[in-house]
Amino acid sequence: MRPLFERYFREDPDCQWVSAPRPRLTDESYVPNYYHYMRDVWTDEEKAQRYYDKKWALTEVEPLWDAADMIRAGKDVFLNVSSVNNALGRDWLRRYITSRGLRLHEIRFDGPRYLKGYQPWHIDGSFVFPCPGKAIYSPKKPILDQESIDFFKKNDWELIPAAEPVHIWNDPCPYQIISSAGSGKPGWISLNVISIDPKTICVDANEIGYIEQLNKLGFEVEPIKYDKVLKFGGMLHCNTLDIYREGGCEDYFPVQD
């Protein structure tokens, strides 16, 4: 995408090109032997407690965050509190986007009863905005904190549980973190969609139940066959980045208190 960034920078005298802090990723960036303890030492009760305490693999020696764990609606950005964002990364992002007139909100999703790995990971497998005023979530991973639920309700947003996934990914590529490949069970990567406009939405063609649900909600669904792409990591929203948008920056959440 760099040629596009360079072109925009040359053509628009108001364009600002900013990079986040480049992480060093030394041994000090990670909790020692974390995955050994996760696989072989900690009990399910201990893993669940760590989940709720937000104690995962990252330390706080440098800012670390993953853009795929955020979702934006106009002036508001929602950050999934997860195993790929630390507090310093969250704070860096909040300071930067606040200076640009945006707002950052932390949001947490329940998980230990569903995710045996206790690893919250990327918001678009738990929560999506198909259009202004509607949010669709995985009923297996609902919003954990009441404050976030109240925030959506105060702004007249509808929280809709998604249809259960139906497609079993049997590709031999073991990308199990998000796709459940090889597990013999459907995965919530089904939730991962791209909205083209407030009425048009692209969805994995295998998820018939989800497509039917979206049709009933009034969306025009474009089924996309994504089997050959998922094995390299991610579904439609994961692999898409809109860097040029038409229209203004709307305020979809005017009630902030």
Backbone bond lengths (Angstrom), bond angles and torsions (degrees), N, CA, C in turn:
res aa  C-N    CA-C-N  psi(-1)  N-CA   C-N-CA  omega(-1)  CA-C   N-CA-C  phi
1 M - - - 1.456 - - 1.530 112.82 -
2 R 1.305 117.02 -8.37 1.463 118.75 -175.33 1.525 112.90 -58.88
3 P 1.342 120.42 -39.97 1.469 118.26 176.40 1.531 112.98 -56.98
4 L 1.341 117.01 -35.80 1.462 119.72 176.60 1.519 111.02 -67.13
5 F 1.345 116.22 -44.74 1.463 119.03 178.68 1.530 110.59 -59.81
6 E 1.313 116.00 -42.77 1.466 120.43 -179.15 1.523 111.05 -63.77
7 R 1.333 116.16 -39.57 1.460 120.11 179.27 1.516 111.02 -65.73
8 Y 1.324 116.88 -46.01 1.465 120.18 178.50 1.527 110.71 -60.56
9 F 1.321 116.09 -39.36 1.464 120.21 -178.51 1.527 110.81 -65.10
10 R 1.340 116.61 -39.53 1.467 120.05 179.27 1.524 111.62 -71.21
11 E 1.337 117.11 -38.81 1.456 120.91 -172.44 1.523 113.43 -81.53
12 D 1.327 117.68 -28.46 1.456 121.20 -174.54 1.524 109.80 -114.33
13 P 1.347 118.01 109.54 1.475 119.76 -178.34 1.527 113.28 -65.42
14 D 1.339 118.14 -14.97 1.463 121.02 178.11 1.522 112.62 -95.97
15 C 1.323 117.48 -1.93 1.462 120.86 -179.09 1.527 110.28 -67.64
16 Q 1.322 115.91 132.09 1.460 121.56 174.72 1.523 108.63 -117.51
17 W 1.300 115.81 130.80 1.468 122.38 -176.76 1.530 107.28 -110.08
18 V 1.319 116.90 113.49 1.459 121.73 -172.69 1.524 109.74 -124.78
19 S 1.320 117.13 139.06 1.457 122.40 174.51 1.519 109.49 -117.07
20 A 1.311 116.29 140.93 1.464 121.10 175.45 1.525 109.71 -70.67
21 P 1.329 118.36 163.53 1.466 120.98 177.88 1.526 111.00 -56.47
22 R 1.306 115.60 129.66 1.463 119.87 178.80 1.529 109.29 -77.65
23 P 1.333 118.81 120.07 1.469 119.99 -175.65 1.522 112.31 -72.17
24 R 1.327 115.30 147.59 1.460 119.95 175.75 1.523 111.02 -81.09
25 L 1.348 116.85 -34.25 1.466 122.32 179.17 1.527 111.88 54.71
26 T 1.314 116.30 50.53 1.461 121.00 173.15 1.529 108.87 -85.16
27 D 1.339 116.41 179.27 1.465 119.78 178.03 1.526 111.51 -58.37
28 E 1.352 116.20 -30.16 1.453 119.89 -178.07 1.534 112.71 -70.50
29 S 1.328 117.00 -12.74 1.463 120.02 179.41 1.525 112.60 -77.47
30 Y 1.335 116.65 -10.84 1.460 120.72 -173.17 1.531 111.36 -127.10
31 V 1.314 115.62 150.27 1.460 121.39 174.09 1.527 108.05 -70.90
32 P 1.332 118.77 124.29 1.468 121.17 -176.79 1.530 112.32 -57.75
33 N 1.327 115.64 133.89 1.478 122.91 174.15 1.530 113.07 57.66
34 Y 1.329 116.56 27.09 1.461 119.84 -174.89 1.530 111.77 -57.69
35 Y 1.312 118.34 -48.86 1.467 120.16 -174.90 1.526 112.51 -73.67
36 H 1.321 117.39 -25.72 1.469 119.47 171.71 1.525 109.59 -63.48
37 Y 1.329 116.08 -47.47 1.468 119.31 179.20 1.525 110.99 -65.36
38 M 1.336 116.33 -37.56 1.458 119.70 -179.60 1.528 111.17 -64.90
39 R 1.313 117.04 -40.32 1.477 120.56 -177.83 1.519 112.93 -81.15
40 D 1.339 116.61 -40.22 1.468 118.78 -163.90 1.527 116.19 -120.68
41 V 1.327 119.13 -9.36 1.462 119.76 -171.39 1.522 112.25 -120.49
42 W 1.322 118.10 -57.83 1.457 120.93 -173.06 1.526 111.78 -68.34
43 T 1.320 115.80 141.73 1.460 121.15 174.62 1.528 109.28 -77.54
44 D 1.338 116.60 168.19 1.457 119.90 177.10 1.526 110.85 -60.14
45 E 1.333 116.34 -36.28 1.462 119.51 178.69 1.528 111.09 -65.23
46 E 1.325 116.96 -40.40 1.463 120.21 178.75 1.526 110.81 -68.59
47 K 1.323 117.25 -39.04 1.466 120.52 177.61 1.524 110.78 -63.57
48 A 1.337 115.85 -42.86 1.460 119.73 179.39 1.525 110.83 -62.71
49 Q 1.334 117.01 -41.09 1.454 120.20 179.64 1.520 111.01 -64.62
50 R 1.337 117.11 -41.43 1.456 120.62 176.93 1.531 110.43 -62.66
51 Y 1.322 115.68 -37.67 1.468 120.28 178.21 1.530 109.98 -58.53
52 Y 1.329 116.71 -50.58 1.455 120.42 -177.25 1.529 111.74 -71.35
53 D 1.336 117.12 -24.86 1.458 120.84 177.82 1.523 112.85 -86.72
54 K 1.339 116.91 -1.00 1.480 122.91 -179.17 1.533 111.54 59.93
55 K 1.319 115.85 42.68 1.461 121.14 178.21 1.524 108.66 -109.11
56 W 1.338 115.16 98.95 1.457 119.88 -178.29 1.534 110.58 -121.49
57 A 1.291 117.41 -150.84 1.465 120.89 -168.62 1.527 113.85 -78.96
58 L 1.338 118.33 -19.05 1.457 120.44 -174.22 1.525 111.47 -91.63
59 T 1.321 115.91 142.35 1.463 121.67 171.84 1.531 108.65 -93.92
60 E 1.339 115.36 -170.13 1.463 120.54 -177.71 1.526 112.02 -116.27
61 V 1.331 118.17 30.52 1.463 118.98 -177.93 1.522 112.59 -81.03
62 E 1.343 117.87 -16.61 1.460 121.10 179.00 1.529 108.46 -155.80
63 P 1.329 118.22 156.78 1.474 120.11 179.01 1.535 111.00 -67.87
64 L 1.324 116.00 126.87 1.465 121.79 178.35 1.526 108.76 -136.92
65 W 1.323 116.74 126.88 1.455 120.48 175.90 1.517 109.37 -156.27
66 D 1.307 114.46 158.77 1.462 121.60 -174.86 1.524 108.23 -122.76
67 A 1.325 116.86 119.06 1.464 120.79 -177.42 1.524 112.42 -59.97
68 A 1.331 117.71 -26.77 1.465 120.58 179.66 1.514 112.21 -69.63
69 D 1.316 117.71 -8.29 1.455 120.93 178.32 1.517 111.60 -99.80
70 M 1.334 115.85 25.22 1.455 120.92 178.50 1.521 109.97 -136.22
71 I 1.317 114.62 153.11 1.454 120.61 177.35 1.519 107.10 -138.37
72 R 1.337 115.46 140.87 1.467 119.40 -174.08 1.524 110.73 -117.68
73 A 1.334 115.32 141.76 1.457 122.20 171.32 1.523 106.76 -133.94
74 G 1.310 117.22 95.65 1.454 121.47 -179.25 1.510 112.40 61.85
75 K 1.338 116.34 -116.73 1.467 120.90 -175.84 1.520 113.63 -83.89
76 D 1.333 117.53 -1.81 1.459 120.31 -174.34 1.526 111.58 -117.76
77 V 1.327 115.23 132.40 1.457 122.95 176.93 1.522 108.08 -115.44
78 F 1.325 116.12 130.45 1.464 121.55 -179.75 1.524 108.69 -109.33
79 L 1.330 115.28 124.11 1.459 122.44 -178.07 1.521 109.41 -106.50
80 N 1.313 115.81 122.94 1.457 121.94 175.84 1.523 108.62 -74.92
81 V 1.317 117.43 119.35 1.464 120.72 176.06 1.526 107.01 -70.90
82 S 1.323 117.30 114.29 1.462 118.78 -168.37 1.515 112.52 -151.53
83 S 1.331 114.25 -174.87 1.458 120.91 -177.74 1.524 112.97 -76.30
84 V 1.336 118.91 -4.62 1.471 120.16 179.87 1.526 112.46 -115.80
85 N 1.324 117.30 12.64 1.466 121.89 174.38 1.521 108.59 -130.63
86 N 1.323 117.05 130.34 1.458 117.49 172.44 1.527 109.69 -107.50
87 A 1.324 117.25 174.14 1.456 121.25 -174.59 1.527 112.02 -65.29
88 L 1.347 117.33 -37.10 1.459 120.04 178.29 1.522 110.90 -65.00
89 G 1.334 117.13 -40.11 1.457 120.33 176.83 1.515 111.88 -63.48
90 R 1.324 115.35 -43.32 1.467 120.09 176.44 1.519 111.05 -59.10
91 D 1.347 116.70 -43.84 1.456 120.59 -177.37 1.530 111.28 -67.82
92 W 1.343 116.64 -39.04 1.470 119.02 177.24 1.523 109.82 -60.91
93 L 1.322 115.78 -46.83 1.458 120.15 -178.21 1.520 111.28 -63.81
94 R 1.332 116.99 -43.11 1.463 119.94 -179.56 1.530 110.59 -60.74
95 R 1.320 117.41 -44.68 1.467 119.89 -179.19 1.529 110.78 -63.35
96 Y 1.325 115.39 -40.61 1.470 117.79 -177.54 1.521 111.51 -69.33
97 I 1.339 118.22 -50.94 1.460 118.50 -174.41 1.526 111.05 -71.56
98 T 1.337 117.74 -27.68 1.463 119.48 175.04 1.515 110.56 -63.82
99 S 1.321 116.78 -37.66 1.465 120.59 177.74 1.519 111.74 -66.63
100 R 1.332 117.15 -17.82 1.465 122.01 179.35 1.529 111.92 -98.91
101 G 1.339 117.21 8.46 1.450 120.50 177.60 1.515 114.74 85.71
102 L 1.346 117.62 12.37 1.463 121.59 179.06 1.531 109.85 -104.04
103 R 1.330 115.92 175.92 1.467 121.03 -178.36 1.521 109.01 -133.28
104 L 1.322 115.88 139.29 1.460 121.36 -179.98 1.525 110.01 -110.59
105 H 1.342 115.68 134.71 1.463 121.53 178.46 1.523 109.08 -127.54
106 E 1.315 116.10 131.44 1.469 119.88 172.06 1.520 108.97 -81.60
107 I 1.324 115.43 141.50 1.451 120.25 177.37 1.521 107.81 -140.75
108 R 1.336 115.93 139.04 1.459 120.66 -177.59 1.519 109.71 -121.03
109 F 1.326 114.50 147.50 1.459 120.54 179.45 1.520 110.03 -121.52
110 D 1.330 115.13 141.82 1.452 120.06 177.37 1.523 108.48 -67.14
111 G 1.337 116.65 155.30 1.441 116.91 -176.79 1.504 118.52 -161.67
112 P 1.338 120.62 -38.96 1.456 120.08 -170.86 1.525 115.47 -54.39
113 R 1.330 117.65 -32.07 1.465 117.75 179.41 1.524 111.84 -71.05
114 Y 1.334 115.87 -16.11 1.466 120.17 -177.77 1.523 112.15 -111.59
115 L 1.337 115.89 -43.70 1.462 120.19 -175.60 1.520 109.71 -95.13
116 K 1.314 118.05 103.59 1.466 120.83 -179.74 1.525 111.87 -64.39
117 G 1.331 116.85 -20.94 1.455 118.94 177.40 1.512 113.25 -82.47
118 Y 1.337 118.00 -13.72 1.454 122.66 178.85 1.521 112.20 55.60
119 Q 1.327 115.91 36.14 1.459 120.87 -177.41 1.524 110.19 -118.19
120 P 1.320 119.60 91.89 1.468 120.00 174.86 1.517 110.07 -61.99
121 W 1.324 115.86 138.12 1.458 118.12 -166.23 1.518 110.12 -156.88
122 H 1.278 119.22 114.39 1.461 126.65 171.23 1.525 112.98 59.46
123 I 1.306 114.42 119.32 1.450 122.19 -169.93 1.519 113.45 -64.93
124 D 1.340 117.69 -28.36 1.466 119.07 -172.60 1.528 113.62 -77.48
125 G 1.328 118.34 4.24 1.452 121.10 167.86 1.517 111.59 -100.11
126 S 1.355 115.86 2.03 1.460 121.32 -179.00 1.520 113.06 -126.86
127 F 1.357 116.50 -26.46 1.457 119.19 -165.24 1.521 109.01 -159.45
128 V 1.334 117.68 128.54 1.465 120.98 178.48 1.519 109.98 -139.21
129 F 1.332 116.55 153.65 1.462 123.30 174.63 1.526 108.35 -108.24
130 P 1.322 119.81 98.85 1.466 119.98 -179.99 1.519 112.71 -74.56
131 C 1.332 117.47 -25.19 1.460 122.23 178.70 1.523 107.97 -166.92
132 P 1.318 118.40 165.53 1.467 119.38 177.31 1.519 111.51 -58.68
133 G 1.340 115.56 132.38 1.450 120.76 176.59 1.509 115.53 93.54
134 K 1.331 117.14 -6.81 1.466 120.56 179.73 1.525 110.01 -131.05
135 A 1.329 115.67 134.78 1.463 122.01 173.50 1.526 107.50 -128.75
136 I 1.322 116.48 132.15 1.454 121.65 179.22 1.523 108.43 -109.95
137 Y 1.339 115.91 132.71 1.453 119.63 -176.35 1.522 110.63 -130.13
138 S 1.337 115.50 158.80 1.463 121.12 174.26 1.521 109.10 -75.19
139 P 1.348 118.43 123.03 1.470 119.19 178.26 1.521 112.66 -66.24
140 K 1.338 117.87 -16.21 1.460 121.17 175.09 1.521 111.69 -82.46
141 K 1.352 116.82 -16.03 1.456 121.26 -179.77 1.530 109.31 -135.29
142 P 1.327 117.99 62.71 1.467 120.74 -177.47 1.526 111.33 -69.89
143 I 1.317 115.95 167.07 1.466 121.04 176.37 1.520 108.93 -60.30
144 L 1.313 115.51 132.53 1.459 120.86 -173.94 1.524 112.74 -85.56
145 D 1.331 117.35 -37.06 1.463 119.56 -173.26 1.529 111.11 -99.60
146 Q 1.322 115.20 130.90 1.460 121.94 -177.78 1.519 111.42 -62.92
147 E 1.321 117.34 -30.69 1.459 120.99 -179.11 1.529 110.99 -60.03
148 S 1.336 117.08 -40.89 1.461 120.32 178.93 1.527 110.89 -68.26
149 I 1.333 116.59 -41.26 1.466 120.43 177.85 1.528 110.03 -59.47
150 D 1.327 116.76 -45.62 1.462 121.40 179.89 1.528 111.14 -63.03
151 F 1.340 116.54 -35.96 1.462 120.46 179.97 1.529 111.10 -61.19
152 F 1.329 116.85 -43.97 1.466 120.10 178.46 1.526 110.68 -66.55
153 K 1.308 117.22 -42.08 1.469 120.33 -178.38 1.520 111.51 -65.15
154 K 1.343 117.33 -39.81 1.460 120.10 -179.88 1.526 111.70 -63.77
155 N 1.321 116.40 -24.84 1.461 121.02 179.45 1.532 112.51 -100.48
156 D 1.345 114.85 15.70 1.473 121.71 175.10 1.529 113.49 61.51
157 W 1.317 116.21 34.12 1.457 120.56 173.44 1.528 108.99 -91.63
158 E 1.322 114.91 141.86 1.461 121.35 178.63 1.531 109.18 -95.17
159 L 1.323 116.84 127.08 1.463 122.32 176.77 1.525 108.14 -98.77
160 I 1.337 116.58 116.98 1.458 122.16 -170.82 1.525 110.12 -117.16
161 P 1.339 119.23 122.87 1.470 119.85 174.89 1.523 110.50 -70.71
162 A 1.313 115.95 134.81 1.468 121.03 -177.11 1.521 111.32 -77.27
163 A 1.321 115.31 153.43 1.457 120.70 172.70 1.530 109.48 -62.68
164 E 1.311 116.48 145.19 1.460 121.18 -179.61 1.531 110.47 -61.85
165 P 1.334 117.94 140.17 1.467 119.72 176.05 1.520 111.03 -66.08
166 V 1.322 116.13 150.43 1.466 120.13 -177.74 1.524 112.93 -122.36
167 H 1.322 117.05 -23.34 1.469 119.36 -172.71 1.529 111.30 -82.92
168 I 1.320 115.81 132.40 1.462 121.79 176.00 1.523 108.18 -101.14
169 W 1.328 115.47 121.22 1.458 121.07 -178.67 1.528 108.86 -86.49
170 N 1.321 115.80 107.51 1.459 120.64 -177.20 1.525 112.88 -103.65
171 D 1.313 116.94 13.90 1.456 119.73 177.87 1.527 109.39 -60.75
172 P 1.324 118.13 136.89 1.477 119.81 -178.20 1.520 114.10 -65.21
173 C 1.330 117.53 -15.86 1.459 119.55 176.97 1.523 108.28 -67.62
174 P 1.327 118.65 118.17 1.476 121.23 -171.17 1.519 113.27 -82.59
175 Y 1.322 117.12 58.38 1.461 118.98 179.23 1.518 108.48 -88.12
176 Q 1.327 115.63 70.74 1.456 120.45 -167.92 1.521 114.22 -81.99
177 I 1.321 117.35 -16.87 1.457 118.68 -173.92 1.523 111.10 -58.92
178 I 1.323 116.77 -43.02 1.460 117.97 -176.93 1.516 113.31 -115.87
179 S 1.308 119.09 -19.01 1.456 119.44 -171.31 1.515 114.21 -107.50
180 S 1.327 117.89 -13.23 1.465 122.53 -173.49 1.527 111.15 61.08
181 A 1.328 117.22 25.42 1.463 120.56 -179.90 1.521 110.26 -59.24
182 G 1.305 115.55 130.22 1.449 120.71 178.20 1.513 114.51 80.52
183 S 1.339 118.67 -2.13 1.463 120.93 -177.22 1.520 112.22 -86.88
184 G 1.333 117.47 -14.74 1.451 121.19 -176.89 1.514 113.57 77.77
185 K 1.351 116.80 9.98 1.457 121.10 -179.71 1.529 109.48 -130.88
186 P 1.329 116.96 150.11 1.475 119.35 174.40 1.518 110.43 -64.76
187 G 1.339 116.43 154.84 1.460 120.99 179.40 1.509 111.39 -121.46
188 W 1.345 115.93 155.25 1.462 120.66 -177.03 1.512 112.85 -78.08
189 I 1.322 117.37 11.02 1.462 119.34 167.59 1.525 109.02 -61.58
190 S 1.346 116.59 -15.57 1.463 122.24 177.22 1.521 112.45 -56.64
191 L 1.335 116.42 -29.68 1.462 121.22 -176.47 1.522 112.23 -69.52
192 N 1.296 117.49 -17.55 1.451 125.56 -169.16 1.535 110.85 -76.77
193 V 1.333 116.11 109.95 1.467 121.15 -173.94 1.524 110.35 -134.85
194 I 1.329 115.98 169.96 1.463 122.02 172.39 1.521 108.58 -126.01
195 S 1.326 116.97 126.12 1.459 122.09 175.23 1.524 109.13 -91.24
196 I 1.330 115.79 123.58 1.462 121.09 177.82 1.522 110.65 -82.44
197 D 1.337 115.76 -39.33 1.457 123.28 174.70 1.524 106.29 -155.61
198 P 1.330 118.64 178.77 1.473 119.24 -175.47 1.521 115.55 -60.68
199 K 1.330 117.94 -11.35 1.459 119.86 -179.17 1.533 113.64 -118.64
200 T 1.315 117.87 -11.82 1.459 121.49 -173.82 1.517 110.03 -117.61
201 I 1.333 116.12 130.07 1.464 119.97 -174.29 1.527 109.76 -140.88
202 C 1.314 116.39 136.26 1.468 122.77 178.75 1.529 108.90 -96.49
203 V 1.343 116.00 131.04 1.460 122.22 -173.95 1.522 108.57 -136.10
204 D 1.332 116.20 149.24 1.456 120.44 174.20 1.530 109.66 -55.81
205 A 1.316 116.75 126.81 1.468 121.92 -174.64 1.521 112.82 -63.67
206 N 1.336 117.92 -20.69 1.462 120.75 -178.81 1.528 113.29 -74.96
207 E 1.334 117.30 -19.55 1.458 120.39 -172.44 1.528 110.83 -92.01
208 I 1.325 115.33 76.50 1.460 122.08 -174.88 1.527 111.64 -61.78
209 G 1.331 117.68 -42.50 1.458 120.68 -179.13 1.518 112.62 -63.49
210 Y 1.312 116.53 -41.06 1.462 121.45 179.48 1.530 110.08 -66.63
211 I 1.332 116.01 -41.70 1.469 120.24 177.85 1.523 110.60 -60.72
212 E 1.320 116.12 -44.09 1.466 120.06 178.80 1.529 110.70 -62.06
213 Q 1.320 117.14 -42.23 1.459 120.51 178.59 1.522 110.89 -61.06
214 L 1.332 117.67 -45.39 1.459 121.11 -178.79 1.521 111.43 -65.84
215 N 1.331 116.83 -36.33 1.463 119.93 175.89 1.526 110.56 -61.24
216 K 1.323 116.56 -42.84 1.462 120.61 179.82 1.526 111.71 -66.44
217 L 1.321 116.41 -26.94 1.465 120.52 177.49 1.526 112.21 -80.67
218 G 1.342 116.10 -2.34 1.455 120.12 175.62 1.510 115.69 99.47
219 F 1.340 117.86 9.36 1.462 120.34 -179.74 1.529 111.28 -89.92
220 E 1.312 115.20 148.76 1.461 121.54 168.70 1.526 107.11 -92.33
221 V 1.306 116.74 114.14 1.464 121.72 -172.12 1.528 110.72 -97.72
222 E 1.321 115.56 132.04 1.466 121.98 172.99 1.532 107.73 -104.99
223 P 1.341 118.38 105.06 1.471 119.47 179.50 1.537 110.75 -71.51
224 I 1.322 116.05 132.08 1.466 121.41 -178.47 1.526 108.87 -122.07
225 K 1.320 117.21 125.17 1.460 121.33 174.71 1.525 108.29 -78.04
226 Y 1.325 115.90 119.42 1.461 119.80 -172.49 1.523 112.79 -125.32
227 D 1.329 116.42 14.79 1.465 120.08 -174.91 1.517 113.27 -58.77
228 K 1.321 117.38 -37.33 1.461 120.63 -175.05 1.525 112.52 -80.12
229 V 1.327 116.80 -12.87 1.456 120.88 -177.55 1.522 111.64 -97.01
230 L 1.335 115.68 -38.27 1.464 120.39 -174.17 1.524 111.98 -54.37
231 K 1.321 117.39 -37.18 1.467 120.14 -176.19 1.527 112.27 -60.66
232 F 1.330 117.98 -20.91 1.459 120.53 178.39 1.527 112.06 -90.87
233 G 1.343 116.08 -1.77 1.456 119.28 174.33 1.508 113.56 115.45
234 G 1.312 116.28 102.85 1.452 119.73 170.43 1.511 115.38 100.44
235 M 1.329 113.75 160.15 1.454 122.40 179.78 1.531 108.58 -107.08
236 L 1.317 118.27 -158.60 1.459 123.20 -169.46 1.526 113.29 -56.68
237 H 1.336 117.09 -49.70 1.462 119.45 -177.71 1.520 111.47 -68.97
238 C 1.333 116.66 -35.16 1.468 120.91 -179.63 1.529 111.95 -60.97
239 N 1.309 116.32 -37.45 1.463 121.67 -170.28 1.520 113.24 -98.93
240 T 1.331 117.40 11.89 1.461 120.88 -174.77 1.519 109.75 -126.17
241 L 1.331 115.51 136.81 1.456 120.44 176.34 1.522 108.56 -138.06
242 D 1.319 116.00 112.07 1.462 119.91 177.33 1.525 108.12 -85.41
243 I 1.315 116.21 115.00 1.463 120.31 -177.04 1.522 112.01 -105.27
244 Y 1.316 116.20 -4.49 1.468 119.74 176.92 1.527 108.39 -136.63
245 R 1.322 117.00 123.97 1.458 121.03 -177.04 1.525 109.98 -126.93
246 E 1.329 115.28 142.65 1.452 120.81 173.62 1.527 108.71 -92.83
247 G 1.328 115.76 152.17 1.455 119.78 178.60 1.509 112.21 95.51
248 G 1.325 114.99 175.24 1.451 120.23 -177.91 1.516 112.40 -92.35
249 C 1.315 114.80 179.07 1.455 121.24 178.95 1.529 107.84 -93.37
250 E 1.335 116.56 100.70 1.449 121.60 -173.63 1.533 111.35 -80.32
251 D 1.313 114.75 156.12 1.462 121.26 174.92 1.516 108.20 -105.52
252 Y 1.346 116.18 98.47 1.456 121.40 -177.83 1.537 112.13 -89.78
253 F 1.328 116.04 -5.34 1.468 120.33 -179.45 1.532 109.28 -132.73
254 P 1.330 116.65 70.67 1.479 118.98 -176.71 1.523 113.57 -67.64
255 V 1.355 117.36 -23.63 1.457 119.82 179.81 1.531 107.84 -92.82
256 Q 1.320 116.48 108.97 1.457 120.91 -175.65 1.517 113.03 -104.78
257 D 1.300 119.52 -13.77 1.461 122.26 -177.38 1.511 111.46 -89.32
